[in-house]
Amino acid sequence: MNSPAPDPTADAAATYLTALNRRLTADGCTVRSSDWNGHPSLTGYRADRKARWFGTRVELFVFAAAVPEIDVAVLNEFTAWAMRYAKSVRAGIPGARNAGQVLPALVSTRVRPEAAQWAAQDARLLGTTLISRPLTVEVAPGGARTTAYRGGTGYGGMFTRHTLDKLALYFP
């Protein structure tokens, strides 16, 4: 009886998620393994408060899932799910010195160019205090290529540098 051959795509994405878990944990995030639509995933969370933000607490949510291929539809679906989930578990009163940043990342060896373009296009808003920066992570033998919007936002702009620093740390 032949056993199924290992899937190198799933292995590369799983290896990336394991390394991401280590980076999140090393930075003080609470990390949980989970499942999104039958795909291995993880959720990371941390909250920071700084005087330069006028005492506002920023909650950062990181969601990452390994999928066979990333296209616009699946990235949009994952981003919407991540934002709804983050909104449902946020602490405190949104808008009352409490802001949320969401980094929803899909990981695969196959990223459709239009999905990477969609991710790089702009941040997404949910309400007035939840901002998302979707990411595509294309894993390959030589490393990973991450695509995300790295510009500023009109709303929540004072948290841009912090969010981009965390994005660079977690998704090198």
C-alpha positions, 0 to 999 in steps of 0.5 A: 500500500502506497502512502500519499506523497508529502505535499511540498506546498503545504510543508513550506507554508507550515514551516513559515507558520511555525517560524511566524509563531516563534516571531510573534511569541518572541515579541510578546504576543499571545499566540493560538493555533487554529483552523480557518476553513479547513486550513492550518492557521494561527492567531496572534494578539498584543496590546500597546499603549504609548504616551505619544498616542495620547494614551490610546491603547492599540490592539494588534491582531495577526491572523495567518493561514496556509492555503494552496493558492492565494487569489483575490476572492480568498484574500478578501474572504480571509480579510473580512473574516479576520476583521469580524473576528478581531471586532468580536474579541476586542477589549474595551470600548472601541473609539474610547482611547482604543484602536485596532490594527489587523494583519490578515496574512495568507501564506502559499507557494502560489500567489496570483499577481492580482491578489498581491496587487489587491493587498498592496493597494490600500488598508481596509477599514471596519467601522472607525477604529479597526484598520486592516492591512492584508498580506500575501506571503509567497513562500519559495525555497529561497525565502518568502516574498511579502506583499502588503500596503505600507502607506499611511492611512487618513484615519489611525495614521498615528499608529502607522509606524508602529503597525509597519514596524510590527509587520516588518518584524513578523513578516520579514 
